[in-house]
Structures are given as C-alpha cells and as structure tokens.
C-alpha cells in the first residue's frame, strides 16, 4: 500500500527572524576566505587577543608526536628554592600515589594491589636518564598506562615537579642537577624539611583528635536515655 500527503499539506516552512544567524554558513578551517572578501567582509585569521591556538602552549609547546623534540626541551623558567619545595609537594599529591614517595615505583596504589600495572621506577633503569623534556612530554601526554596530567598541573607546576624528580635522580646516579643553584637547593631542603615537619605535626593532631572522639563516644549498646539510666525529671 502506498500513501502520500494530500493537497492540503503545508510545504511552506514559514518565516525565520534573522535567518543568517539561524542558518549560518559554516566555513571549514581549510577553506579560503575568498567568499568573505567577495561579500565585502574581512578576515585576518589572527587568534582572538589573549588566546593561543590549540596545541600551541607556549613557551614549551610540543605536540604529542614530537618525541624527538621533547628530548631537547629545556626548562624556560628561573626556578628557585620555593619552586623545588613546591615541586615536591605537587609530586606527592599527583605522582606519589603510583610512583611512590621515594620515586621507586612503590606507591600505595600499586603496593595495595589495587592497580596491577607496575609504575615506572624513576630512580632506576631507563627513566633515571630521562631528560627533563621527556618527563615534561610524559606529564602532558601521558606514557604507557599513565594518563595525561596536563589538566592537573599548569606549565610552571610541571617544571616544578620535574625539578624535584631530577634533584632526586641526581642523588641516585642520574645526571647532575642544574635546574637551580646550589644555594637555592640548600634553601629548598630546609623548606621541604619544614613542610615535612608540619605535615607530621598535622597527622599527629588528627590522630589525637580521633582518640579523643573515640573516648568521648558512648560504648556500643549503652543506653544514654534518662529512662535507661533511671533518671527522672
């Protein structure tokens, strides 16, 4: 059986207000701007002020495929003691759970057997001799089972973490650490020691608070109501 619309079927789509906005002409990125110019328009192809094109994260832009260029990528910042101390803090937050507090690949996520893929031991093997640029590339794009941390760490923070990693690697047979001066490194060691002391003190206070709360809590099964204790108004 075949059916179709009758003569009374309305084929007029009606009127649209500002049709050029409702049904705008799409321009492919690779198309020329001749049609715009012919219509009397102008288009200079420059990005909006204050913005950059995707994958152009200056000053340390490298594409995911730029693995060779990544090896030669160098830190563009003048880092100091506070940067190195901050690098350790950020490492423990974002990296230590897998790579371990000691950079040995024995983080709690792996040692608890909740994650079966062994994280990289940053103090041994091929990773000990990774350049700073290779570490930067791994942070931005991920490596093997590790995902990207580009959204968690901004550009300077990535180099702060790398500086901390390279400082530990230098103490374990890696190349000499030159990302900050020796004097700044001494200051950083003092800052990191103070951070560790504050963290330990905070953990002790938290533990003491838990003990106090446990002691103040009624024993399980104890009836604290006036009726249960025989008290009356």
C-alpha positions as CSV (number, residue, x, y, z in Angstrom):
1,X,0.0,0.0,0.0
2,X,1.3,3.5,-0.9
3,X,0.3,6.6,0.9
4,X,1.3,10.2,0.4
5,X,0.4,13.7,1.6
6,X,-2.7,15.3,0.3
7,X,-3.0,18.7,-1.5
8,X,-3.7,20.4,1.8
9,X,-0.2,19.5,3.2
10,X,1.6,22.7,4.1
11,X,5.0,22.8,2.5
12,X,5.9,26.4,3.4
13,X,8.4,26.4,6.3
14,X,7.2,29.8,7.4
15,X,9.4,32.9,8.1
16,X,12.6,32.9,10.2
17,X,13.8,36.0,12.0
18,X,17.5,36.7,11.3
19,X,17.9,33.7,9.0
20,X,21.6,34.4,8.6
21,X,22.1,33.7,12.3
22,X,19.7,30.8,12.5
23,X,21.2,29.1,9.4
24,X,24.7,30.5,9.4
25,X,27.1,29.4,6.6
26,X,29.7,27.1,8.0
27,X,33.3,27.7,6.9
28,X,35.8,24.9,7.1
29,X,39.1,25.8,8.6
30,X,41.0,24.9,5.4
31,X,38.7,26.9,3.1
32,X,39.8,30.1,1.6
33,X,38.3,33.4,2.7
34,X,37.5,34.5,-0.9
35,X,33.8,34.3,-0.4
36,X,34.1,36.5,2.7
37,X,36.2,39.0,0.8
38,X,33.9,39.0,-2.2
39,X,31.0,39.8,0.1
40,X,32.8,42.8,1.4
41,X,33.9,41.3,4.7
42,X,37.3,41.0,6.2
43,X,39.1,38.1,8.0
44,X,42.7,38.3,9.1
45,X,42.9,34.7,10.6
46,X,44.6,36.0,13.7
47,X,43.5,34.5,17.1
48,X,41.4,36.4,19.5
49,X,43.6,38.7,21.6
50,X,44.8,36.9,24.8
51,X,44.3,33.4,23.3
52,X,46.5,30.9,21.6
53,X,45.7,28.1,19.1
54,X,45.2,24.6,20.4
55,X,48.5,22.7,21.0
56,X,50.4,25.9,21.0
57,X,51.0,26.2,24.7
58,X,54.0,28.5,24.6
59,X,56.7,28.7,25.8
60,X,57.0,25.0,25.9
61,X,54.9,23.8,23.1
62,X,55.5,20.2,21.9
63,X,53.0,18.1,20.0
64,X,52.3,14.5,21.1
65,X,54.2,13.2,18.2
66,X,57.3,15.4,18.9
67,X,59.1,12.8,20.9
68,X,62.5,13.7,19.4
69,X,62.0,17.4,20.1
70,X,60.9,16.6,23.6
71,X,64.3,15.2,24.4
72,X,65.9,18.6,23.8
73,X,63.1,20.6,25.5
74,X,64.6,22.7,28.4
75,X,63.0,24.5,31.3
76,X,62.2,28.1,30.4
77,X,61.7,29.3,34.0
78,X,64.2,30.7,36.5
79,X,63.4,28.3,39.3
80,X,64.3,28.9,43.0
81,X,64.1,27.1,46.3
82,X,60.4,27.7,46.7
83,X,59.8,26.1,43.3
84,X,61.7,23.0,44.3
85,X,59.8,22.7,47.5
86,X,56.5,23.2,45.7
87,X,57.6,20.5,43.2
88,X,57.9,18.0,46.0
89,X,54.5,18.9,47.4
90,X,52.9,18.6,43.9
91,X,54.7,15.3,43.3
92,X,53.4,13.8,46.5
93,X,49.9,14.9,45.6
94,X,49.7,13.8,42.0
95,X,52.5,11.3,41.4
96,X,53.5,9.6,44.7
97,X,50.3,7.5,44.8
98,X,51.8,5.5,41.9
99,X,55.5,6.3,41.6
100,X,55.9,6.2,45.4
101,X,57.1,8.8,47.9
102,X,60.7,7.7,47.2
103,X,60.2,7.6,43.4
104,X,60.8,3.9,43.4
105,X,57.6,2.9,41.7
106,X,56.2,1.5,45.0
107,X,53.3,3.8,45.5
108,X,50.3,2.8,47.7
109,X,48.0,2.3,44.7
110,X,50.4,-0.4,43.4
111,X,51.6,-2.0,46.7
112,X,47.9,-2.4,47.8
113,X,47.4,-4.4,44.6
114,X,44.6,-2.2,43.6
115,X,46.5,-1.4,40.4
116,X,48.4,-4.3,38.8
117,X,50.5,-2.3,36.2
118,X,53.9,-1.5,37.8
119,X,54.6,2.2,37.7
120,X,57.9,3.5,36.5
121,X,60.8,3.4,38.9
122,X,62.1,7.0,38.4
123,X,65.4,6.2,40.3
124,X,66.5,3.3,38.1
125,X,66.6,1.9,34.6
126,X,66.0,4.0,31.6
127,X,63.9,6.5,33.5
128,X,66.9,7.6,35.6
129,X,68.4,9.1,32.4
130,X,65.2,10.6,31.0
131,X,65.8,14.2,30.0
132,X,63.7,17.0,31.6
133,X,61.9,17.4,28.3
134,X,61.0,13.7,28.1
135,X,59.5,14.0,31.6
136,X,57.6,17.1,30.5
137,X,56.2,15.2,27.5
138,X,55.1,12.3,29.7
139,X,53.3,14.7,32.1
140,X,51.5,16.5,29.3
141,X,50.5,13.5,27.1
142,X,50.9,10.5,29.4
143,X,53.1,7.5,28.9
144,X,52.2,3.8,28.7
145,X,49.4,3.2,31.2
146,X,49.8,6.7,32.7
147,X,47.3,9.3,31.6
148,X,47.9,13.0,30.9
149,X,48.3,15.3,33.9
150,X,48.1,18.5,31.7
151,X,44.8,19.5,33.3
152,X,46.1,19.0,36.9
153,X,49.3,20.9,36.5
154,X,49.9,24.2,34.7
155,X,53.1,24.8,32.8
156,X,55.2,26.1,35.7
157,X,54.0,23.4,38.1
158,X,55.1,20.7,35.6
159,X,58.6,22.1,35.7
160,X,58.5,22.3,39.4
161,X,57.7,18.6,39.6
162,X,60.3,17.8,37.1
163,X,62.9,19.8,39.1
164,X,62.1,17.8,42.2
165,X,62.4,14.5,40.2
166,X,65.7,15.5,38.7
167,X,67.1,16.5,42.1
168,X,66.3,13.0,43.5
169,X,67.6,11.3,40.4
170,X,70.9,13.2,40.7
171,X,71.3,11.8,44.2
172,X,70.8,8.3,42.8
173,X,73.3,8.2,39.9
174,X,71.5,10.5,37.4
175,X,72.9,13.5,35.7
176,X,74.0,16.5,37.8
177,X,71.1,18.6,39.0
178,X,71.4,22.1,37.5
179,X,67.8,23.4,37.4
180,X,68.5,25.7,40.4
181,X,71.7,26.9,42.0
182,X,73.4,25.1,44.9
183,X,72.5,27.9,47.3
184,X,68.8,27.7,46.3
185,X,68.9,23.9,46.6
186,X,70.1,24.3,50.2
187,X,67.2,26.6,50.9
188,X,64.8,24.2,49.3
189,X,66.0,21.3,51.5
190,X,65.2,23.5,54.5
191,X,61.8,24.4,53.2
192,X,61.0,20.7,52.4
193,X,62.1,19.7,55.9
194,X,59.7,22.4,57.4
195,X,56.9,21.1,55.2
196,X,57.5,17.5,56.3
197,X,57.5,18.6,60.0
198,X,54.2,20.5,59.5
199,X,52.7,17.5,57.8
200,X,53.8,15.1,60.6
201,X,52.5,17.5,63.2
202,X,49.2,17.7,61.5
203,X,48.9,14.0,61.3
204,X,49.7,13.7,65.0
205,X,47.0,16.2,65.8
206,X,44.5,14.4,63.7
207,X,45.3,11.1,65.4
208,X,45.0,12.7,68.8
209,X,41.6,14.1,67.8
210,X,40.4,10.7,66.7
211,X,41.4,9.2,70.0
212,X,39.6,11.9,71.9
213,X,36.5,11.4,69.9
214,X,36.6,7.6,70.5
215,X,37.0,8.1,74.2
216,X,34.1,10.5,74.3
217,X,31.8,8.3,72.3
218,X,29.4,6.0,74.4
219,X,30.2,2.4,74.4
220,X,28.2,0.3,71.9
221,X,25.0,-0.9,73.4
222,X,25.0,1.7,76.2
223,X,21.6,3.3,76.7
224,X,22.2,7.0,77.4
225,X,18.5,8.0,77.8
226,X,17.1,9.1,81.1
227,X,14.7,6.2,81.1
228,X,17.5,3.7,80.6
229,X,19.6,5.2,83.5
230,X,16.7,5.6,85.9
231,X,16.8,9.4,85.9
232,X,13.6,11.3,86.2
233,X,12.6,14.9,85.8
